[in-house]
Amino acid sequence: MYKELKIPGRTLYISFNLRVILQFTKEYGGSEGSANIDIQDVISKCGLEGQMKLFWMALKEGHRKAKKDFDMEFDPDFFDFIDDNPDVIEEIAKSFTESMPQVNGEQKKRQRAVKKI
């Protein structure tokens, strides 16, 4: 599943699926193969670059799932894109929050954590 993110002159596709989460945690210190990965913990420890990498991975995966070309490299293309479209970060963060399962109201805590970016 993926979400369309429309910005002036362009449509982006984003997917925070299991594939993205596993790739991200593998790259940024999650326990590979562990069934108890706390993605919020990994995100909080990886810093701004890691958070941006997660967002870029989700864009790349969304385009793959939508069968659309994705020609944006992480550095410098993604950063240039964000510089030109700063509001997109909030939309990507919102998509991330919405993609996380809600368990006993825990999603509200996650929303606050993601918005700190």
Secondary structure, DSSP 4 states (H G I P E B T S, - for coil): --EEEEETTEEEEE---HHHHHHHHHHTT--TT-S---HHHHHHHHHHHHHHHHHHHHHHHHHHHTT------IIIIIHHHHHH-THHHHHHHHHHHHHSPP-TTHHHHHHHHHHT-
